[in-house]
Amino acid sequence: METKRLGNTDIVVSAIGLGGMRLSLSNRPPEAQAIATVHQALDLGVTLIDTADSYCKDESDKHHNERLIYKALQLYSGDVNQVVIATKGGLMRPAGAWTRNGNPDHLRAAIRGSFEALGGKKPIDVWQYHAPDANYTIEASLAPAKEAIAAGMLRFVGVSNFSVEQIKRARDVVEIVSVQNQYNPWNRQPELDGVLAYCEQEGLTFFPWSPLGGSQRIGQLLEIGAIVQLAQAKGVSVYCIVLAWLRAKSPCVLPIPGASKPETIQDSLNALKVKLSDAEIAQIDQATAT
């Protein structure tokens, strides 16, 4: 398995991770299938799993994905000591909606809840502030994360849905190792707003969320001719081409594609074998330009 260093830490993780969200939303697969999916990822060498306290049906189901992943790790027959869990806090799920909550008191409770959902025995590897809340300063919202590091509940901190200026402010509060923003063929904002370049310059890991466009758009990949043609020429799926394209954009990019069945994560990892030339990357760039 190809590996990458996580930010400026000494932690080494697989070059593609597993996104856990699809295992816990309202259309979640049966638990046995979800656990089998996590186990397949581990069997194939994945050592990074991305989750969040809000990956659930609604507020009554909070922390479902974290508990599921912890259970899957407990049931796994192999060595899980090198597996890194990256979770997030700061989004609420009232009636299944997504809302931001950067209240420091809420985030203190969220971190504690995630710590307990993930076993409560060792620090969370990476906790990420899920999205900035305009009702609270970044400094106030990240203070609980700094406190949690001192208390032994967190090892490292990341941010999600942040601009370059917001990342800089976050780094004045606590060391930041990762940034997770949306990045896919339909949303190339990280290339334009300086976030991707900043992460590369500063040695931060960039996790592109929704790398394949999410459930609303993943089927539309078959409508992008350049991607379809490259997939046919290289004998892989269109999903592999997109993941390979994202990886080619910067050495700091570490895709975390979601999966709800074992064969899906297996296909995603085939992207590690795909090498795109500069000309092929340019073809995809041109086909996805807005």
C-alpha positions in Angstrom: 0.0 0.0 0.0 1.3 3.4 -1.0 1.5 5.7 2.1 1.6 9.4 2.9 2.6 11.3 6.0 -0.2 13.0 7.8 0.5 16.7 7.8 3.7 17.6 9.6 3.4 14.7 12.0 5.3 11.4 12.1 2.1 9.4 11.4 2.1 7.5 8.1 -1.3 6.5 6.6 -2.5 4.8 3.4 -2.6 7.1 0.3 -6.3 6.6 0.0 -8.6 6.4 3.0 -12.1 5.2 3.6 -14.9 7.7 4.1 -17.5 6.4 6.5 -20.5 8.7 6.0 -22.4 6.4 3.6 -22.5 3.7 6.3 -24.6 5.7 8.6 -27.1 8.0 6.8 -30.8 7.3 6.5 -30.1 4.9 3.5 -27.4 3.1 5.4 -26.6 -0.6 4.6 -27.2 -3.4 7.1 -24.7 -3.3 9.9 -23.1 -6.6 8.8 -22.5 -5.2 5.3 -21.1 -1.9 6.8 -18.6 -3.8 9.0 -17.6 -6.1 6.1 -16.9 -2.9 4.1 -14.6 -1.6 6.8 -12.9 -5.0 7.1 -12.3 -5.1 3.4 -10.7 -1.7 3.5 -8.4 -2.9 6.3 -7.6 -6.2 4.5 -6.5 -4.1 1.5 -4.2 -1.9 3.6 -6.3 1.1 4.3 -5.1 2.7 7.5 -7.1 6.0 7.5 -10.8 6.1 8.2 -12.7 9.4 8.1 -15.9 9.8 10.2 -17.8 12.5 12.1 -20.2 12.7 15.0 -22.9 14.0 12.5 -22.7 10.9 10.2 -26.0 9.6 11.4 -29.8 9.9 10.6 -30.6 12.7 13.0 -29.7 14.0 16.5 -31.2 11.0 18.2 -28.7 8.9 16.2 -25.6 11.1 16.9 -22.2 9.4 16.8 -23.6 6.4 14.9 -20.7 6.2 12.4 -18.0 6.5 15.1 -19.6 3.7 17.2 -19.9 1.6 14.0 -16.3 2.1 13.1 -15.1 1.4 16.6 -17.2 -1.8 16.6 -15.7 -2.9 13.2 -12.2 -2.4 14.5 -13.0 -4.4 17.7 -14.3 -7.3 15.5 -11.4 -7.3 13.1 -9.1 -10.2 13.4 -6.0 -8.4 12.2 -3.8 -5.7 13.7 -5.5 -2.3 13.9 -2.8 -0.5 15.9 -1.7 1.5 12.8 -5.3 2.5 11.9 -5.8 6.3 12.2 -9.3 7.6 12.8 -10.1 11.2 11.7 -13.4 12.4 13.0 -15.2 15.8 13.0 -17.5 17.8 15.2 -19.5 21.1 14.8 -22.5 20.0 12.7 -25.9 19.2 14.0 -28.6 16.9 12.4 -32.0 18.3 13.5 -34.6 16.2 11.7 -31.9 15.0 9.3 -30.8 18.5 8.2 -27.3 19.8 8.4 -26.7 22.9 10.6 -23.5 24.5 12.0 -22.8 24.8 15.7 -19.5 26.4 16.7 -20.6 27.0 20.3 -17.5 26.2 22.4 -19.7 24.4 25.0 -21.3 22.3 22.3 -17.9 21.4 20.9 -16.5 20.4 24.3 -19.4 18.0 24.6 -19.0 16.9 21.0 -15.3 16.0 21.5 -16.2 14.1 24.7 -19.0 12.3 22.8 -16.6 11.3 20.0 -13.9 10.2 22.4 -16.4 7.9 24.2 -17.9 6.6 20.9 -14.5 5.7 19.7 -13.8 3.6 22.8 -12.7 6.2 25.3 -9.4 4.5 25.9 -6.9 6.5 23.8 -6.8 9.9 22.3 -8.7 10.5 19.0 -6.0 10.6 16.3 -7.4 13.6 14.4 -10.4 15.7 15.4 -11.5 18.2 12.8 -13.8 21.3 13.3 -16.4 20.4 10.7 -17.3 23.9 9.5 -16.9 27.4 10.8 -19.9 29.0 12.4 -20.3 32.7 11.8 -21.9 33.1 15.3 -18.6 32.3 17.0 -15.0 33.2 16.3 -12.7 30.5 15.1 -10.5 31.2 18.1 -13.4 30.5 20.5 -14.6 27.4 18.6 -11.1 25.9 18.5 -10.3 26.5 22.2 -12.0 23.3 23.3 -9.8 21.3 20.9 -6.7 22.8 22.4 -8.1 21.9 25.8 -8.9 18.4 24.7 -5.3 17.9 23.5 -4.0 18.9 27.0 -6.6 16.6 28.6 -5.4 13.6 26.5 -8.6 13.2 24.4 -7.1 14.4 21.1 -3.7 13.9 19.4 -4.1 16.3 16.4 -6.5 18.8 15.0 -7.8 19.6 11.5 -10.3 21.9 9.9 -13.0 21.4 7.3 -14.7 23.9 4.9 -12.1 26.6 5.8 -10.6 29.3 3.6 -6.9 30.1 3.7 -7.4 33.0 6.0 -9.5 30.9 8.4 -6.9 28.1 8.4 -4.2 30.7 9.3 -6.4 31.9 12.2 -6.9 28.3 13.3 -3.2 27.7 13.3 -2.7 30.6 15.7 -4.9 28.6 18.2 -3.7 25.1 17.8 -1.5 23.0 15.5 -3.4 22.1 12.3 -2.5 18.9 10.4 -5.3 18.6 7.8 -7.8 20.5 5.8 -11.0 18.8 4.5 -12.8 20.8 1.8 -15.1 19.8 -1.1 -13.1 18.9 -4.2 -14.3 17.0 -7.3 -14.9 17.5 -11.0 -17.8 19.8 -10.3 -16.2 21.7 -7.5 -12.6 22.7 -8.1 -12.7 25.7 -5.7 -9.6 24.5 -3.8 -7.5 25.1 -6.9 -8.9 28.6 -7.3 -9.1 29.9 -3.7 -5.5 29.1 -2.7 -6.4 26.4 -0.2 -4.7 23.5 -2.1 -1.6 25.6 -2.8 -1.4 26.7 0.9 -1.8 23.1 2.2 1.0 22.0 -0.2 3.3 24.9 0.8 2.7 24.3 4.6 2.8 20.6 4.6 -0.9 20.1 5.5 -2.8 17.0 4.3 -5.8 17.9 2.1 -8.7 15.5 2.3 -11.1 16.2 -0.6 -14.6 15.5 0.6 -17.2 14.1 -1.8 -14.3 13.3 -4.3 -16.7 11.6 -6.7 -19.4 14.2 -6.4 -21.6 12.5 -3.9 -24.8 10.5 -4.5 -26.4 13.4 -6.4 -23.7 13.6 -9.1 -21.6 10.4 -9.1 -23.7 9.0 -12.0 -22.9 12.1 -14.1 -19.3 11.0 -14.3 -20.4 8.8 -17.2 -21.3 12.1 -19.1 -17.8 13.5 -18.9 -16.2 12.2 -22.2 -12.6 12.7 -21.2 -13.0 10.7 -18.0 -14.9 7.9 -19.8 -12.4 7.6 -22.5 -9.4 7.4 -20.1 -11.2 4.8 -18.0 -11.8 2.7 -21.1 -8.2 3.1 -22.3 -6.7 2.2 -18.9 -9.2 -0.6 -18.2 -10.5 0.9 -14.9 -13.6 2.5 -13.7 -14.4 6.2 -14.1 -14.2 6.5 -10.3 -10.5 5.4 -10.4 -9.8 8.0 -13.0 -11.3 10.8 -10.9 -9.4 9.7 -7.7 -6.1 9.4 -9.7 -6.8 12.9 -11.1 -7.3 14.3 -7.7 -4.1 12.6 -6.4 -2.2 14.1 -9.4 -3.2 17.6 -8.5 -0.9 17.8 -5.5 1.1 15.5 -3.3 -0.8 16.8 -0.3 -4.1 15.3 -1.6 -5.4 12.2 0.2 -8.8 11.1 -1.2 -11.3 9.5 1.3 -13.9 8.0 -1.0 -17.0 6.6 0.7 -18.2 3.0 0.3 -21.2 1.1 1.4 -20.1 -2.4 0.2 -16.8 -4.2 0.1 -16.3 -4.1 -3.6 -16.7 -0.4 -3.8 -13.6 0.4 -1.6 -11.7 -2.3 -3.5 -12.4 -0.4 -6.8 -11.4 2.9 -5.3 -8.0 1.5 -4.3 -7.3 0.5 -7.9 -6.8 4.3 -8.4 -3.4 3.8 -6.8 -2.2 1.9 -9.8 -3.4 4.6 -12.3 -0.8 7.1 -13.5 -2.0 10.0 -15.5 0.3 12.0 -17.9 0.3 15.8 -17.9 -1.7 15.7 -21.1 -4.3 13.4 -19.6 -4.6 15.6 -16.5 -5.1 18.6 -18.8 -7.8 16.7 -20.7 -9.8 16.2 -17.5 -9.1 19.8 -16.5 -10.5 21.1 -19.7 -13.6 18.8 -19.6 -14.4 19.9 -16.0 -13.7 23.6 -16.3 -16.5 25.9 -15.3 
